[in-house]
Amino acid sequence: MARCLETMPGTPALKTKAIAVFTEHFNATYYINFLAPLSFGTPGVHLRGMSAEQLAACADAELRAWLAASSAGPAVQSVILSRVIGPHAHRLVSICEDLGLSVHFHLDDWLIELPVDLGSAYTHRYDQIYAGQLELIVNRVGHLLCSSASLCHQAQAHFPTLRVNQSTGVCYTPYPGAKPALKARAARIGRRLLKLNQPTIGYAGSRSHARDIALLTPALDQLMHENPELRFECFGLPVPELLARHWHQRVASFGYTADYPSYLQALYETGWLLGLAPLVDDLFNRCKTPTKLVEYTACGIPALCSDIAPYREVLGDAAPAALVAAEGWY
């Protein structure tokens, strides 16, 4: 069978209708916005997922068969493109139009205008060419689903003639659940025993968040000076140079893994006492999804977050003590 028809992450097939999500990667966006909410019991809805790479490898006839009723589950009724752009996205939309399927485009970041200090890896991937292709496919589809209220407002201002809605399925409840695997629990306990007298706080994020972690670096430096037992760890990016220079024996960093379930398990195993989620207050960050909050709480790690949207939208009434003003990290 063609590569595009291989098994992909989705919900159990015993449902009455299906939604197909074509996603850039099977990453946090896919799991938090689609797989987790539907796995938590949306009645009668079966999720089927395909990555952009799989879509590119899928011939038209195979794609039509995948969208139709099959052993994989019921026939697809709605299609969502999440960050999928370019010729294959337009090919997919043409097939959906021919089959009479509704099509929607999903955004969880404002990728039209990026801050210049996000880092070259991110700004090269989502450059002006990408932004132009994004606008083309969004205007063709005509309907945007946005993961946060702030992003929804920004998208509606930029695309005034399009229908823009906030997706209600973003998963803000703990995921993957309260019962991690025995091996993961054992690893977490082991790490905590090894650091019994060394409370550890941490930050998880890609290199594009270097500017965000810089917000709290001076506060961390002061806290580590005042608390000789305190440790700090980074997951996904290097420890800030100031902390590495001053406290090299009490800091550590771990490489990021592209396999999202493995990433969540590794994050759980860190056993951090506190997870930090700073954000620079600008348009790009105000339009983000509170992914770190979801990931930390999913892994049993209390979170301390910047007091801006998107975290304020989730925590403002429920847990205001978890929000920190820009000048309040120390």
C-alpha positions as CSV (number, residue, x, y, z in Angstrom):
1,M,0.0,0.0,0.0
2,A,1.2,3.5,-0.7
3,R,3.0,5.3,2.0
4,C,0.2,7.8,2.4
5,L,-2.2,5.1,3.5
6,E,-0.1,3.8,6.3
7,T,-1.5,3.9,9.9
8,M,-1.5,7.5,11.3
9,P,-2.3,8.8,14.8
10,G,-6.0,9.1,15.2
11,T,-8.9,8.2,17.5
12,P,-10.6,4.7,17.6
13,A,-12.6,4.0,14.4
14,L,-15.8,3.0,16.2
15,K,-17.4,6.4,15.4
16,T,-20.3,7.5,13.2
17,K,-18.5,10.4,11.3
18,A,-15.0,11.4,10.6
19,I,-12.8,14.5,10.5
20,A,-9.6,14.4,8.5
21,V,-6.8,16.7,9.6
22,F,-3.8,17.3,7.3
23,T,-1.1,18.6,9.5
24,E,2.4,19.9,8.9
25,H,3.8,17.3,11.4
26,F,2.4,15.0,14.0
27,N,3.5,17.5,16.7
28,A,2.1,19.5,19.6
29,T,-0.3,21.3,17.3
30,Y,-1.9,18.1,16.1
31,Y,-2.1,16.4,19.5
32,I,-3.3,19.3,21.6
33,N,-5.8,20.8,19.1
34,F,-7.2,17.6,17.6
35,L,-6.1,14.2,18.9
36,A,-6.4,14.8,22.6
37,P,-9.8,16.6,22.5
38,L,-11.3,13.9,20.4
39,S,-9.7,11.1,22.4
40,F,-11.4,12.6,25.5
41,G,-14.8,11.5,24.3
42,T,-16.3,13.7,21.6
43,P,-19.3,11.6,20.8
44,G,-19.4,10.0,17.4
45,V,-16.4,11.7,15.9
46,H,-13.5,9.8,14.5
47,L,-10.2,11.6,13.7
48,R,-8.0,10.6,10.8
49,G,-4.6,12.3,10.4
50,M,-2.2,12.7,7.5
51,S,1.1,14.7,7.5
52,A,2.2,17.1,4.8
53,E,4.9,14.6,3.8
54,Q,2.3,11.8,3.5
55,L,0.0,14.0,1.5
56,A,2.8,14.8,-1.0
57,A,3.4,11.0,-1.5
58,C,-0.3,10.3,-2.0
59,A,-1.7,10.0,-5.6
60,D,-5.2,11.5,-6.2
61,A,-6.9,8.1,-6.5
62,E,-5.4,6.9,-3.2
63,L,-6.3,10.2,-1.5
64,R,-9.9,9.9,-2.6
65,A,-10.0,6.3,-1.3
66,W,-8.6,7.4,2.0
67,L,-11.2,10.1,2.4
68,A,-14.0,7.6,1.6
69,A,-15.5,5.0,3.9
70,S,-13.0,2.2,4.5
71,S,-11.6,-0.2,7.1
72,A,-10.0,2.9,8.7
73,G,-13.4,4.2,9.7
74,P,-16.4,6.1,8.4
75,A,-16.2,8.4,5.4
76,V,-14.8,11.9,6.1
77,Q,-17.3,14.7,6.2
78,S,-14.9,17.7,7.0
79,V,-11.3,18.4,6.2
80,I,-8.9,20.6,8.2
81,L,-5.6,21.8,6.9
82,S,-3.2,22.8,9.7
83,R,-0.2,24.7,8.4
84,V,-0.3,22.7,5.2
85,I,0.3,25.0,2.2
86,G,1.6,24.9,-1.4
87,P,0.6,22.8,-4.5
88,H,-0.5,19.7,-2.5
89,A,-2.8,21.7,-0.3
90,H,-4.5,23.2,-3.4
91,R,-4.7,19.7,-4.9
92,L,-6.3,18.4,-1.7
93,V,-8.8,21.3,-1.7
94,S,-9.8,20.5,-5.4
95,I,-10.4,16.9,-4.5
96,C,-12.5,18.0,-1.5
97,E,-14.5,20.4,-3.6
98,D,-15.2,17.5,-6.1
99,L,-16.3,15.2,-3.3
100,G,-18.5,17.9,-1.7
101,L,-16.5,18.0,1.6
102,S,-16.2,21.1,3.7
103,V,-12.7,22.4,4.1
104,H,-11.2,24.6,6.9
105,F,-7.8,26.0,7.6
106,H,-6.4,25.9,11.1
107,L,-3.8,28.3,12.7
108,D,-2.3,28.1,16.1
109,D,0.3,30.9,15.5
110,W,0.3,34.2,13.7
111,L,2.6,33.1,10.8
112,I,1.9,36.1,8.6
113,E,4.3,38.4,10.4
114,L,7.2,37.0,12.5
115,P,9.4,38.9,14.9
116,V,13.0,39.1,13.5
117,D,14.5,37.8,16.8
118,L,12.7,34.4,16.7
119,G,15.9,32.7,15.3
120,S,16.9,31.8,11.8
121,A,15.6,28.2,11.9
122,Y,12.0,29.5,12.5
123,T,12.1,32.6,10.4
124,H,13.6,30.6,7.4
125,R,10.9,27.9,7.7
126,Y,8.1,30.5,7.9
127,D,9.5,33.2,5.6
128,Q,7.7,35.6,3.3
129,I,7.3,32.9,0.6
130,Y,5.5,30.7,3.2
131,A,3.4,33.7,4.3
132,G,2.3,34.3,0.7
133,Q,1.4,30.7,0.1
134,L,-0.5,30.7,3.4
135,E,-2.6,33.7,2.4
136,L,-3.4,32.0,-1.0
137,I,-4.7,28.8,0.5
138,V,-6.5,30.6,3.4
139,N,-8.3,32.9,0.9
140,R,-9.2,29.9,-1.3
141,V,-10.6,27.9,1.6
142,G,-12.5,30.9,3.0
143,H,-12.8,29.6,6.6
144,L,-10.2,29.9,9.4
145,L,-10.2,28.1,12.7
146,C,-7.9,29.7,15.3
147,S,-6.7,28.2,18.5
148,S,-7.1,31.3,20.7
149,A,-9.3,34.4,21.0
150,S,-6.4,36.8,20.4
151,L,-5.3,34.9,17.3
152,C,-9.0,34.9,16.1
153,H,-9.2,38.7,16.4
154,Q,-5.9,39.2,14.6
155,A,-6.9,36.9,11.8
156,Q,-10.3,38.5,11.4
157,A,-8.7,42.0,11.1
158,H,-6.2,40.6,8.5
159,F,-8.8,38.6,6.5
160,P,-11.9,40.8,6.9
161,T,-13.9,39.0,4.2
162,L,-13.4,35.5,5.5
163,R,-15.2,33.5,8.1
164,V,-13.0,33.2,11.2
165,N,-13.9,31.1,14.3
166,Q,-12.1,30.1,17.4
167,S,-11.8,26.3,17.6
168,T,-13.4,25.1,20.8
169,G,-11.6,21.8,20.9
170,V,-8.2,22.9,22.2
171,C,-7.2,20.6,25.0
172,Y,-6.6,22.5,28.2
173,T,-7.1,19.4,30.4
174,P,-4.1,17.1,31.4
175,Y,-2.9,15.0,28.5
176,P,-1.8,12.2,28.0
177,G,-3.6,11.4,31.3
178,A,-3.1,10.7,35.0
179,K,-1.6,7.2,34.6
180,P,1.7,7.3,32.8
181,A,3.5,4.1,32.0
182,L,5.2,2.2,34.9
183,K,8.6,2.8,33.3
184,A,8.1,6.5,33.1
185,R,6.9,6.7,36.7
186,A,9.9,4.7,37.8
187,A,12.2,7.0,35.9
188,R,10.6,10.1,37.4
189,I,10.9,8.7,40.9
190,G,14.6,7.8,40.3
191,R,15.4,11.3,39.1
192,R,13.8,12.9,42.1
193,L,15.6,10.6,44.5
194,L,19.0,11.4,42.8
195,K,18.1,15.1,43.3
196,L,16.4,14.7,46.7
197,N,18.1,17.8,48.2
198,Q,18.3,19.7,44.9
199,P,14.9,21.1,43.9
200,T,14.8,21.5,40.2
201,I,12.9,23.9,38.1
202,G,12.9,23.9,34.3
203,Y,12.0,25.3,30.9
204,A,10.9,23.3,27.9
205,G,10.9,24.9,24.4
206,S,12.7,25.2,21.1
207,R,15.5,27.5,20.2
208,S,13.0,30.0,18.8
209,H,12.2,30.8,22.5
210,A,15.6,32.1,23.4
211,R,14.2,35.6,23.6
212,D,11.5,34.4,26.0
213,I,13.8,32.7,28.4
214,A,16.0,35.8,28.4
215,L,13.1,37.5,30.3
216,L,13.8,35.5,33.4
217,T,17.5,34.8,33.2
218,P,18.5,37.6,35.6
219,A,15.8,36.4,38.1
220,L,17.1,32.8,37.8
221,D,20.7,33.9,38.3
222,Q,19.7,35.7,41.5
223,L,17.6,32.8,42.8
224,M,20.4,30.3,42.3
225,H,22.8,32.7,44.1
226,E,20.4,32.8,47.1
227,N,19.5,29.1,47.0
228,P,22.7,27.0,46.7
229,E,20.6,23.8,46.4
230,L,18.5,25.0,43.4
231,R,19.0,23.4,40.0
232,F,17.8,24.6,36.6
233,E,17.3,22.5,33.4
234,C,16.3,23.3,29.8
235,F,14.6,20.9,27.5
236,G,15.0,21.7,23.8
237,L,17.4,24.6,23.9
238,P,20.7,25.5,25.6
239,V,20.9,26.8,29.1
240,P,21.3,30.7,28.9
241,E,25.0,31.6,28.8
242,L,24.8,33.6,32.0
243,L,23.6,30.7,34.0
244,A,26.0,28.2,32.4
245,R,28.9,30.5,33.2
246,H,27.8,31.1,36.9
247,W,26.3,27.8,37.8
248,H,27.7,25.2,35.4
249,Q,27.5,22.4,38.0
250,R,23.8,23.1,38.7
251,V,22.4,23.5,35.2
252,A,21.7,21.0,32.4
253,S,20.1,20.9,29.0
254,F,18.5,18.1,27.1
255,G,17.9,17.8,23.3
256,Y,14.5,18.0,21.8
257,T,12.8,15.0,20.2
258,A,10.5,15.3,17.2
259,D,8.4,12.3,18.3
260,Y,5.8,14.1,20.4
261,P,4.6,11.2,22.7
262,S,8.3,10.5,23.4
263,Y,8.8,14.2,24.2
264,L,5.9,14.2,26.7
265,Q,7.2,11.0,28.4
266,A,10.7,12.6,28.7
267,L,9.2,15.8,30.1
268,Y,7.3,13.8,32.6
269,E,10.4,11.9,33.7
270,T,12.3,15.2,34.5
271,G,10.3,15.4,37.7
272,W,10.6,19.2,37.8
273,L,9.0,20.9,40.7
274,L,8.0,23.8,38.6
275,G,7.8,24.5,34.9
276,L,8.4,28.1,33.6
277,A,6.6,29.6,30.7
278,P,7.8,33.2,30.0
279,L,6.7,35.1,26.9
280,V,7.8,38.4,25.5
281,D,4.7,40.6,25.2
282,D,4.3,41.2,21.4
283,L,1.7,40.5,18.8
284,F,3.2,37.1,17.8
285,N,3.2,35.7,21.4
286,R,-0.2,37.2,22.2
287,C,-1.6,35.1,19.3
288,K,0.0,31.8,20.5
289,T,-1.7,28.8,22.0
290,P,-0.8,28.0,25.7
291,T,1.0,24.8,24.7
292,K,3.6,24.9,27.5
293,L,0.8,25.1,30.1
294,V,-0.9,22.1,28.6
295,E,2.3,20.1,28.4
296,Y,3.5,20.9,31.9
297,T,0.1,20.1,33.5
298,A,-0.1,17.0,31.4
299,C,3.1,15.8,33.0
300,G,2.2,16.7,36.5
301,I,4.4,19.8,36.6
302,P,3.0,23.1,38.1
303,A,3.4,26.0,35.8
304,L,4.3,29.6,36.2
305,C,3.4,31.7,33.1
306,S,3.8,35.2,31.8
307,D,0.7,37.3,32.4
308,I,-0.2,37.9,28.8
309,A,-2.6,36.2,26.3
310,P,-2.7,33.3,25.7
311,Y,-2.0,32.2,29.3
312,R,-4.3,35.0,30.7
313,E,-7.2,33.7,28.7
314,V,-6.9,30.3,30.4
315,L,-5.7,31.1,33.9
316,G,-7.0,34.7,34.5
317,D,-10.0,33.6,36.5
318,A,-9.1,30.1,37.4
319,A,-5.6,30.5,38.7
320,P,-4.3,34.1,38.7
321,A,-1.5,33.2,41.0
322,A,0.1,31.2,38.2
323,L,0.5,34.4,36.1
324,V,3.7,36.6,36.4
325,A,4.1,40.2,35.2
326,A,7.1,41.0,33.1
327,E,8.9,42.6,36.1
328,G,7.7,39.9,38.6
329,W,9.9,36.9,37.9
330,Y,12.0,37.7,40.9
